[in-house]
Amino acid sequence: MVLLAGGVIGYGLYLANKVHRVAVGGLTSGPTTGADAGTTNILLVGSTTRCGLQKQTPAFGLCTQTVNGVNSDVIMILHLNPSTKSVRLLSIPRDLFIPNSRRTGTGYGAYKIANSLYQGPSQLVAAIEEDFGIPIQHYVELNFDTFAAVVTALGGVTMEFPEPVHDAYSGLNVLVPGCHHLDGFQALQVVRARHLQYKAPTVTATTPATWPYETQSDLARIRRDHEFLRVLASKVAHRGLSNPASDLSLISALAPNLTVDSGMSTSYMATLALTFHGVSFNSAPQWTLPVLVGTFGTYRYRGFAKGSVEFPIQPDDQSIVNQFLGINDATNSLTGQPLPAPSSVTVSVLNGTGVATQATTTSQALGKLGFQMVGVGTTTPVGTESETLVTYAHRTPADEAAAQLVARSLSGSVIMAYGKTADGADVTVTTGTSFTVNASPPSAATGAASGSTTSSTPSTPSATTSGATAATSGTTGTTGATTGFMPPTKAVNALKPYDPRACPAGVTGNATGWGS
């Protein structure tokens, strides 16, 4: 996108007619005060649409053969700070189960976040803002065709494959280790791979179908995609942006392959290029939101199968969001304003698990933190495993701030939700199968310091955190996870020995050993 914007200086009108723009609702102006004022968050989406492709390709699955789902298999948010000329990247795992994934009539439906795009870009933007409190200012989308076209327009990329790898679903099939030059289609096979098999040095079998599988699926793909972005950024930097006229053919190829929100004007993209063209993406922090990976197979929610899912984990998630946005725990992530005092927030609690006295115990613990408790009740459990929901009824700064304050006062599998509250409360907490009430509400002394760029992995909260424990049913050790979930994943993950990566300096790629 920045490369495209670099050519806007000389070809603004030309490009304005080439870039595909769509209306995206829910985009915000972003924080106006604090350290994050003036920053921009751009939602970067990889769409799985087949029916929207200009050319149908059997390798992707054909629309005519009912491969017609539209998901966002890649969800990344690019944070740009023009005052510091800093860039940060946050990936959200596609299988993360969230309460506001889909809008059903006048209500909202819980599903994986990847399924939000089925109801359009506006719904995906709304889900991220409502459930994570991350403001989105702009939207950029690529599908299979457009991703491949962008890489091809750059002349392809070169990557090293330390070990033979294979993915029957994406078509990736590298049989000979070494540096290989990838065209757009081959690069797509790399970034789509989430059923990867690899031939480690100890493996003697030569048939890829018998090689061992990696175990992290989409989380491993995110790790490799982050590395691919570094390689791609290096290729862009190598070409340079100093002479847009010489890149007319490249710009012409890129422009028609981008889908952006209608508010992303040609002049705005030019401003981005002028501001950030000298920033090294290789040094930019890249995080993945920590999650709890389910081990029980298909998750059943209200009796319906939702497939393999992941749950959120606090305070790990909030710590990473704070670092990503450059705020602290006492700051409203949507506005940059301080969060309110607990005494100004009314809270009700619903028992969502059937565990005896859970609502009452939780209400008492939150009351000790200073919240105004206005009622307790019960609701039908959604499943054997469930998230703790912090629900607010209005998308207003006051209600959103109240929900953030309550959510940051809890640890475990906790997430915000936009919907109806009980007892006329500002916020309703619906208890899940594993969470605790913290010893104190959030403050500026906790979470990331303003402007922090550290990439360290936050520690996991103890299930015996001081203060009232609202729920212990199903907890395992100190992970805060319910039975059936693995320990929390890390925000920063090193490449595995078999992962493709940047080639050593001066090494050129070849096509030898690249399978079909």
Helices and strands as residue ranges (DSSP letters): H 2-6, H 8-16, E 20-22, E 40-47, G 58-60, G 63-65, E 72-81, E 86-91, E 97-104, E 107-112, G 113-119, H 121-132, E 138-142, H 144-153, E 157-161, E 165-167, E 172-174, E 178-182, H 184-192, E 197-198, G 208-210, H 217-239, G 244-247, H 248-254, G 255-257, E 259-261, H 266-276, G 281-283, E 286-288, E 291-293, E 300-301, E 304-305, E 310-312, H 316-325, G 342-344, E 346-351, H 358-368, E 372-378, E 388-392, H 397-407, E 410-412, E 414-418, E 427-430, E 435-437, E 501-502
